[in-house]
Amino acid sequence: MIKKRLLLALPILAALAGGAAAQKSVTGSYNVEGRGPDGASYRGTVEVVPTGDTFRVTWLIDGQRYLGTGIGDESFISVSYRSGNDTGLALLVNENGVWSGIWTYAGGTKLGQERWTRR
């Protein structure tokens, strides 16, 4: 179901215009839990801060910081991120205030899953 919703959200990327009201809906601090492409589970935090038409997204997972740049609105956020030499892409959709989605490392062939719950 998450993958289907994410695919439905992709056309929004083409129409994205930005705006302060949309930014307020995703802006904030979240608890994060997920499962990597290798099947290992993890927990941590993520902070989303508006930076003009984009967002600065910072994850802290097991003491490792991942920094990203996101675009989106009240329905979805797409984030390109890096940590050290690792880079990747995440796409999450808003499901009644909980952000759920998929992610992968650059060059990856499998997906991880992630869920953000507002702190």
C-alpha positions as CSV (number, residue, x, y, z in Angstrom):
1,M,0.0,0.0,0.0
2,I,2.9,2.4,0.8
3,K,4.5,1.8,-2.6
4,K,1.2,2.4,-4.4
5,R,0.7,5.7,-2.5
6,L,4.3,6.7,-3.3
7,L,3.8,6.1,-7.0
8,L,0.6,8.2,-6.9
9,A,2.6,11.0,-5.2
10,L,5.2,11.2,-8.0
11,P,3.1,13.4,-10.3
12,I,3.0,16.0,-7.5
13,L,6.7,16.5,-8.1
14,A,6.0,18.0,-11.5
15,A,3.4,20.4,-10.1
16,L,5.2,21.4,-6.9
17,A,5.1,25.1,-6.3
18,G,6.2,25.3,-2.6
19,G,4.7,27.6,0.0
20,A,4.8,28.4,3.7
21,A,1.7,26.5,4.6
22,A,3.0,23.3,3.1
23,Q,6.3,23.7,4.8
24,K,4.7,23.9,8.2
25,S,3.0,20.5,7.8
26,V,6.3,18.6,7.5
27,T,8.5,20.9,9.5
28,G,9.4,19.5,12.9
29,S,11.1,16.7,15.0
30,Y,10.2,13.1,14.6
31,N,11.0,9.7,16.0
32,V,12.0,7.4,13.2
33,E,11.9,3.6,12.9
34,G,12.8,1.6,9.9
35,R,14.2,-1.4,8.2
36,G,17.2,-1.2,5.9
37,P,17.5,-2.9,2.5
38,D,19.4,-5.7,4.4
39,G,16.4,-6.3,6.7
40,A,18.1,-4.8,9.8
41,S,15.8,-2.6,11.9
42,Y,16.8,0.7,13.3
43,R,15.5,3.6,15.4
44,G,16.5,7.3,15.8
45,T,15.3,10.8,15.2
46,V,14.9,13.1,12.2
47,E,14.5,16.9,12.1
48,V,12.9,18.7,9.1
49,V,13.7,22.5,8.8
50,P,12.4,24.8,6.0
51,T,15.2,26.4,3.9
52,G,13.3,28.5,1.3
53,D,11.6,26.2,-1.2
54,T,13.4,23.2,0.2
55,F,13.9,21.5,3.5
56,R,17.1,20.5,5.5
57,V,16.5,17.0,6.8
58,T,18.8,15.6,9.5
59,W,18.6,12.0,10.7
60,L,20.5,10.7,13.8
61,I,20.6,6.9,13.7
62,D,22.8,4.9,16.0
63,G,25.1,7.9,16.5
64,Q,25.4,8.4,12.7
65,R,24.2,11.7,11.1
66,Y,22.6,11.7,7.7
67,L,22.1,15.1,6.1
68,G,19.6,15.7,3.3
69,T,17.8,18.2,1.1
70,G,14.1,17.6,0.6
71,I,11.3,18.9,-1.5
72,G,7.6,18.3,-0.9
73,D,4.3,19.5,0.5
74,E,1.7,18.4,3.0
75,S,1.3,15.1,1.1
76,F,4.9,13.9,0.5
77,I,8.6,14.6,0.9
78,S,11.4,13.4,-1.3
79,V,14.9,13.7,0.2
80,S,18.4,13.2,-1.3
81,Y,20.8,12.5,1.5
82,R,24.4,11.7,2.4
83,S,26.5,10.4,5.3
84,G,30.2,10.1,4.7
85,N,30.6,8.4,1.3
86,D,27.0,7.0,1.3
87,T,24.3,8.9,-0.7
88,G,20.7,7.9,-1.3
89,L,17.1,8.9,-1.9
90,A,14.0,8.7,0.4
91,L,10.4,9.2,-0.5
92,L,7.7,9.5,2.2
93,V,4.0,10.2,2.2
94,N,1.8,11.7,4.9
95,E,-0.7,9.2,6.2
96,N,-2.8,11.1,8.9
97,G,0.2,12.8,10.4
98,V,2.6,9.9,10.2
99,W,5.1,9.9,7.4
100,S,5.8,6.5,5.9
101,G,8.0,5.6,2.9
102,I,10.8,3.9,1.1
103,W,14.5,4.6,0.6
104,T,17.6,3.3,-1.0
105,Y,21.3,4.0,-1.2
106,A,22.7,5.3,-4.6
107,G,23.2,2.3,-6.8
108,G,21.1,0.2,-4.6
109,T,18.9,-2.6,-5.8
110,K,16.7,-3.1,-2.8
111,L,14.5,-0.8,-0.7
112,G,14.4,0.1,2.9
113,Q,11.3,1.3,4.7
114,E,10.9,4.1,7.2
115,R,8.2,5.7,9.4
116,W,8.3,9.1,11.1
117,T,6.1,9.9,14.1
118,R,6.0,13.5,15.4
119,R,7.8,14.0,18.7
